[in-house]
Amino acid sequence: MSVKIENLTHVYSPKTPSAFTALKNINLEFDDHVFIALVGETGSGKSTLIQHLNGLLIPTEGCVYIKDYVIGNKKRKNKNLRELRHQVGLVFQFPEYQLFESTVEKDVMVGPKNFKMKDEQAREAAHEALDAVGIGPEFYSRSPFDLSGGEKRRVAIAGILAMKPDILILDEPVAGLDPAGVTDIMNLLVKLYNEGTSIILVTHDMDLVLEYANQVFALHNGELIYEGTPKNLFSSITEDMALEIPTIYTMINQLNKRGYHLNSENITNIEELVASIVKEKESRHE
């Protein structure tokens, strides 16, 4: 499902003393089946942007085109938003905001039932989605509020997956999780991506961007300042972008200062870094 955004501007509380322009003339485009990272400092406009992708927010100016759907600032353009939200799923940063039913099973059934599925169909869709995120039958009758942070994230994601979206948008899905929880969630997103779902990941974690994303959009003060690959971004990053350098790049720079000749173009994670170090050491002894 291709997406095109043209001249998107969003102003909160327009025509009031507290008016604030969160997005300024955003233009971007991406094709089907992508793993996108959306990055930028807090307040750069990331959350505002993603809420335009399924019509939760309507542009002050400009348009969003998603497949055959058009979201614009004129009401006559904004038809079938309900169906669009079926195809573009959004998981908010704090999953407890999306969990409200008495049991995990009932909570994940809400979305399918909203789209007119009968109870048995909705239950089947919920079980399939829960299985996909690694939540077994022993959780079905539990309250979602009694789950761990990582389990809540999985249930929140399952609630969206049960509607079988083409695009899954996640706002800081690993925030606050321990390393094992981060790995579990990212492995899940890779699995979903490999099965055909497009992923849009909003994150401050540049290590995740480098390792998982194949395309990056960077925002700063409500403006789009970069679009391209992670490696190109981190090889040309400047201080005014307000983005951190991935830990792996810092390690490569420090090692190269100590006499190594490691190429960051070939390294995206610790395993590849170790392999590069070993390879260089072996070449020195040949």
Buried (B, 14 or more C-beta within 10 A) or exposed (E): BEBBBBEBBBBBEEEEEEEEBBBBBBEBEBEEBBBBBBBBBEBBBBBBBBBBBBBBBBBBBBBBBBBEBBBBBEEEBBEEBEEBBBBBBBBBBBBBEBBEBEBBBBBBBBBBBEBEBEEEBBBBBBBBBBEBBBBEEEBBEBBBEEBEBBBBBBBBBBBBBBBBBBBBBBBBBBBEBEEEBBEBBBEBBBEBBEEEBBBBBBBBBBBBBBBBBEBBBBBBBBBBBBBEEBBEBBEEBEEEBBBBBBEBBEBBEEBEEEEEEBEBEEBBBEEBBEEBBEEBEEEEEE
